[in-house]
Structures are given as structure tokens and as C-alpha cells.
């Protein structure tokens, strides 16, 4: 896989896909999980966004591992790496919940069979759990990544508004 894009480290560029797609997938999963009218119309689109999010996570993790070998080791980098390694299962749970919701909708409700309603309810609960966990984890990972990247860069404040603030 690539470690640079146009001479720049790939990770800071690729990670933006995760930063956009995972929260978008989480938000869309919440909407289709709790709003049946939206589910009927937008669940396949939400699943598509979740699929892109799911694919983006290992790419960002891989480019992050490549970048890690080129930066100074620090507790900030180690924390960021450890947290990032745990994101994929949360996004997979979100994706699975949406996939089951879409499948249940596609199969329809056979006459006299109420199982699809219970399955859809369970899938919606799984999607909500995955959405909440993914959203929280992306925010935490982003914060730890910013701390790893910017630790020690802007540590003083001139107080006059002309210099970097911390």
C-alpha cells in the first residue's frame, strides 16, 4: 500500500475519509434505526456510506502504521495507535446492524410471520450501538491524533493574539 501521496505522508490525508465517513455513517444509522419512514427510503444509502466507512478504517490504520515508523516514539503516538486499532470492530457492528436492516426490508414481511419486525428491531439496536460507539471512538481517536501530532508545537502564548496559543 502507499505511504505517500504527492510526496506527503498518506495518513493525514487518508484519515480524513474516516473522519467524514464514520460520523456520517453513524448519523445515518441513527436516523434509519429510529425513524421507520427514513429506513424505508434511506437504509440502502446509509449502508453504502457505512461500507465506505468500513473500508476506510483499515486503510487509515495501515497508513498510520507506516507513518508511525517515521515519527519519534511518544506516549501520545502509542495512545493514538492503540485507540485507532480498536475502531474497526465498532464500525463493523454499525455496518452489520444496517446490513440486517436492509436485508429484512428487502425480504419483506411474509404473511403471518412477525419475525421480521423483531429482527429489524434487534438490527436497529445493533446499528444504534455501533453508531454511538463509532462516533465516540472517532472523536477520541481524532483528539489523540491531534495531541500526538501537535504536542510541543504550540506551547507558548504571547497574549497579544499574534502567536500560537495552547
N, C-alpha and C positions, 0 to 999 in steps of 0.2 A: 504494500500500500504506500501511498505518497506521504512524505514527511514535510514537503514544502509546496506552496502554491505561489508561482511567480516570485520565487525567492524568499517568501515569507513563511514562517512556521505555519503548518496547516491547522494545527489545533485551535488557535484563537479564531480562525476563520470558520472552520467546520463546526465548532461548538455553538455558533450562532443558530445553526439548524436545530439543535437540541433546545436551545433557549427559547426559540419561537415555537417549534412543533410540539414539544411536550406540554407546555401550558395550553396551547391551542387544542390539542387532543384531550387534555384533562377538562377544559371548559366545555368542549363539545360533548364529551362523555357525560358530564354532569347534566347538561341540558337534555340530551336524549334519554338519559336514565330516569329523570324525574318528570318529564313532560311528554306524555304519550303522543300528542299531535306532532311534536318535533321528531319523535322517534320514527314515526311512520314515514316522515319525509326526509329526514337528515341522517338517520343512523348509518346508511352506507357511506355517506360523505365523512362522517365522524370516524368510521372505521378506516377509511382511506388516509385521513390525517394521522390517525394512530399508527397505521402501518408505516408511514414515512417517519414518524417519531421513533418507532421501534427500530427501524433500520439505522436511523441517525445515531442512536446511542452507542452501539459498538464501534462505529466509525470514529466518533469523537473520543471514545475511550482509547482506541488504538493510536490515534494521532497524539493523544495526551501522553501515552506511554512512550512514544517516540520523542516527544518534546522533553519529557522528564529526564531522559538520558543526557540532555544537553543543558540542563539548568543546575544550579547549585542546590544540593540537597538541603531541605529545611523541614521543620515540623509542619509548616504551612503547606508545603507541597505534598508531604506524606498524608496529611489530613485530607486534602483535596482529592488525592488519588484514591484513598480508601473510601471516601464517600461516593466518588464517581463510580467506583466498581460496583456499588450496590444499587444503582439506578435501574439497570435493565430488568430485574425481576418486577419492580413496581410498574414499569411501563408495559411489561408483558401481561400483568394482571389486568391493567386497564384495557389492553388490546383484546384479551380473552373475553372479558365481560362484553365488550362491544361486538366481538365476533359472534358470540352466542345470541345476543340481541338481534343482530342482523339475520342470523340463521333461523331463529324462531319466527321472525317476521316473514322470511322467505318461504318457510314451510307452511305458514298459515295455521289456522286452527281447525283441525278435523272435527266434524260434527260429533258432539257428545264427549269430546276429550278436553278436559280442563287443564291438562298438564302443561300446556304451553304458557298459560298465564303464570303458573308458579315458576316455571323455568325462566321466563322473561323477568320476573321479579327477582329471582336469585342472580341472574346475569346483571341486572341493573345494580344490585347491591355490590356485586364484584367490581363492576365498572366504576361505581362511586368510590369504593375503597381504593382502587388503583389510581383513580384520578386525584384524590386527595393526597395519597402518599407520593405520587409522582410530582405533583405541583409543589408540595412542601420540600421534597428532596431536591428538585431542580433549584429552588431558591437557596437552599442550604449549600449545595454544591457550587452554585454561582458565587455566593458570598465567600466561600473558602477559596475558590479560584482567584477572585479579585484580591483577597488578602495575600495569597501566595505570590501573585504577580506584582502587587504594588507594595508589599511590606518593605519598609525602609526607604521608599522612593520619595514620599512627601511627608516628612516627619516634622517639619517646622512650619510655623505660621508667622508671617511678618506683621499681621494685624492691620495692614493698610489696604488689603484687597488686591495687592499686586502679585503676591507669591502664592505658591501651593498651600493648601490648608489640609490639616489632618484632624 
